[in-house]
């Protein structure tokens, strides 16, 4: 039996969090400790945890530990705190099971992931749409499209980072912690690229299922039929544009990153012009791309977080 720490990051989604925790508690292969990282929720999350027995308590063989970050540091900051706390714990965990509060693991998920520990270090479940189990939660593929990619029950090279992922201790030792200042969007893929760069090839265990709401971000078509995302809040637009440029540095030269940043500006400016957006949106995109290019992740406070 491997000693596993679960890390669950939450912010103002107490009902989804309780649903997630109940699913974690129902695992046929139990984690040793569950770290609940609360990004300073104001919806009564702490009280709901107490009411349901998950606040600094032990249920069966599982220890539940609540950590309040005191301010909203985003998913990236939450995963940083959770992984750092668990990794540096005196318990010396063998693996780290990482997820958001809106995910819901199948009862056999952790056991099926843990079967591959020792052989692999980056082990992903199959992440399905919570409402339609025939569809993937991310991307356009359905379950019926997967057989060509499956060999001996796994898909090599595929993963949905931070959605029920099981990392080995060795991987955390070599890759380190997530980039906390990315806040949201792209932090999981930046970590994914860092792991792959060090030779950690992910696998997806097809029978280890994790349910997650379907990705409903607003992707639109811009010049040359390219796809860009236009979030519904300025601070999210800033985060997305900054982060997709910033994580290009993991595998690419400065020249490549500069070229990529230039294309992102053209893509967004074209879309904003065609749809008659105000000049303020242009400024947000430009500042975001500039900050990603210069690796400046400290300017988010200039944009209102709603």
N, C-alpha and C positions, 0 to 999 in steps of 0.2 A: 504494500500500500504506500502510495506517495502522499506526502504531506502537502496539501494544496491550500493556498490563500486565494480567496475570491476578492476582487476589487470591483465595487459598483459605485459609479459616480451619478449623483442626482442633483437636480435643481428644480424646485417648484413643481414636482410631479409625484406627489405623495401616493396617489392611488396606484399609479403604474409601478412605483417603487415597491409597494407592499405586494403587488401581484408578482413582481420579479423575485422578491425575497421568499415568498411562499414556494415558488418554483425551485429556487435554490435549496430551500430547506427540504424539499421532497426528492432530492437527488438520491438515486440508488447507490452512488459513490459520493460520499459527503466530503465537502471541503473541511479543513480543520478550523479555519477562521474566515469570516466574511467581514471585510472592511467596507463600511458605508461612508463614502466621502460626500458630504453635503456642502454644496457651494453656497452656503448661507441662504438657504431657502426661507421664504417668508409666508409659506402657505400652510404652516403647521406640520411640517414634515417630522420634526423632533417629537411632537406630541403623538402623532400617528404611529411612529415607531414604538414609543412607550406603550401605547394602547395595544399593539399587536405583539409585544414581547420581543422586539428586535433591537431594543436600545440597550447597548452594553450588557448583553445577557447571553446565557448559554441555553440552547434548545437542543436536547439530545446530546449529540457529540459535537455540535457546531457552536463555535464562539462568534458572537456578533459584536463588532466594535464600531462605534459611531465616532466620526471625526468631522467637526465643523470647521471649514476653512476660514470662517469669519468674514469673508467677502467673496463675491462671485469671481472665480479665477478661470471659469470656462471648463469645458471638457478636458482640454489639454492640461490645464493646471491641476484638475481633479485627478486625472490618471497619473500625473507626476507625483502628487502627494501620496496617492494610494500605493503605487508601485514602490516608491522610495520607503514608505513606512513598512510595508510588508517585507521587502527585500532586506532591510536593515534590522528587522525584528530578531530577537534572540531565538525564535522558534526554528530558524533556518529552513524555510520552505523549499520544497523541491520544484514547485510549479506555481504559476500565477495565472488565475482565470479571470479575464478582464471583460467587463461589459457596461453598457449604459443602463439607466433605470427603465427604459422603455422596451428592453429586450426580455424574452421569457424562454429559459432553457427547457427543453424536453427533459423528463425525469431521468433518462438514461444518458443525457449529453455528456456530463463530466466523466462518467465511467468509460464511455466509448472514446473520448479524447485521450484519457489517461492511459489507455491501452497502448498508445503509440509513443508514450514518453520513453526516453532512452534511445529510441531509434531516430526520432525527430524532435526538434526543439521549438517549432513554430506550428502549432496545430489548431486548425480552424474547424468550427462546425459548418454545416450547411445552413445558411441563413435564409429562411423562408418568410414570405409575406404573412403577417399575423392573420390577415383576413382571407387570404387565398393561398392555401398550402401547396398549390400547384405552380406558384410563381415565386421567383427569387425576390427578396426584399430590395436588393440593389441590382441594377442592370436590367436588361430586357429578356434574359433567358428564363425559360420555364423548366420545371423538373424533367419534363419529357425531352428537353434538348441536351441533357447532361450525359447520357450513356457514352457517347464517343470520347468524353474526357476522363471517364472513370476506369481505373485499373486496380483490381484487388481491393475495392471498396474505398479508394481514395482518389483525389485529384491532386496531382503534383503541380506546384507553382501557383496555386489559387488560394485566396484567403479573403475574408472580410475583416480587416483589422479592428480590434477593440469591440467586436460583437461576439462575445462568448469565446474569445481566443484563449488558448492555453499556451503560455510561454514557459520555457524551462528556466531554471536558475542560471544555467550557463549562458543562455541568450541574454538575460538581463545584465549579467556580469560584463559581457563583452559589448553589447549595444548601448547599455545605459538606460536612462529614463527618457520619457517623451519630452519634447521641447515645450515647456510649460507656457511660454509667452505667445504661442500661436493661438491660444484661447479656444477657438473652434475652427473646424473645417481644415482639413489637410494635415493636421497633426498626426492622425493615424497612418496616412499614406507616407508622410515623411519618415515615421518610425519604421514602417514596412520597407521602405527603400534602404534605410540604414541597415536593417537586419539582412536584407538580401545582399547588400554590398559586402557584408562580412561573411557571406556564404551560407546564411540560414535560409534554406528554401522552404517556403510554407507548403503545407498540405491541407486539404479539406477532407474531413472524414464524413462521408456521405450519410451515414446512419446516425451521426451526432447532430441533432437538429436544434437550431436556435430560431425562435420566432421573433420577428421585428416588424414594426410598421413599415409599409412600403415607402420608399424614398419618393417624396412628392415635391422636390425642389423645382423651381421655375427655370427650366432650360429653354433657351430660345435660339433661333437661327440668326446668324449675322453674316458678314461678308464671306464669300466663297463657300457658303453653306456650312460654315463652322458653327459649333455649338458653344454657347456661353451661359453662365448662370446669372440671373438677375434677382437677388434676394429682395424681400419686401421691406427691409430696414437698411438704412445707410451704413450702420456699423457692421452689419453682416456682409454687405457689399465690399466694404473696406477689408474685412477679415479675409474674405474669399480671394479677392484679387491679390492682396499682399502675400497670402500663404502659398498660392499656386506658383508664384514667382520664387518665393523663398526656398521652397523645397526642391526646386530645380538644381540647387547647388549640390545636392547629395551625390549625383552621378555625372554632373556636367561641368564643363569649363566655364569660365567667366564670359567668354565670347558667346557661347550658347545661351547662357542666361540672359545676357543683354539682348540678343536677337529674340528670344522668347518674350521678354518683357515688352519689346517694341510691338510684337504681334498682338499681345494682349491689349495694349493701348489702342491699336488700330481696330481690333475686334469690337471693343466696348464703345469707342468713340463713334464708329460706324453705326452701331445699333442705337446709341443714344441720339445721334443726329437724325436717323430715319424715324425715330419715334418721338422727336421733339421734346426731349427731356431738358430740364433747366441746367444752367451752367454748373450748378452745385454738384450735380452727379459726375460731370467731367472731372471736376477737381478731386472728388473722392477717389475715382479710379486712378487718376494720375498720382496722387499722394500714396495710394496703396501700392501701386506698382513700384514707385520710387523706393518706398520703405522696404519692400521685399527685395529689391535689387541691392540695396545697401545693408540688408540684414538688420534693419531697425524694427524691432518688435515691441517697442515701448511707447507707441503713440496712440494706442487704442483709446486711451482716456479722453482724447480730443473729440470722440464721437459718442453720442448718447447711446447707452445700452438700455433697451426697453424690455 
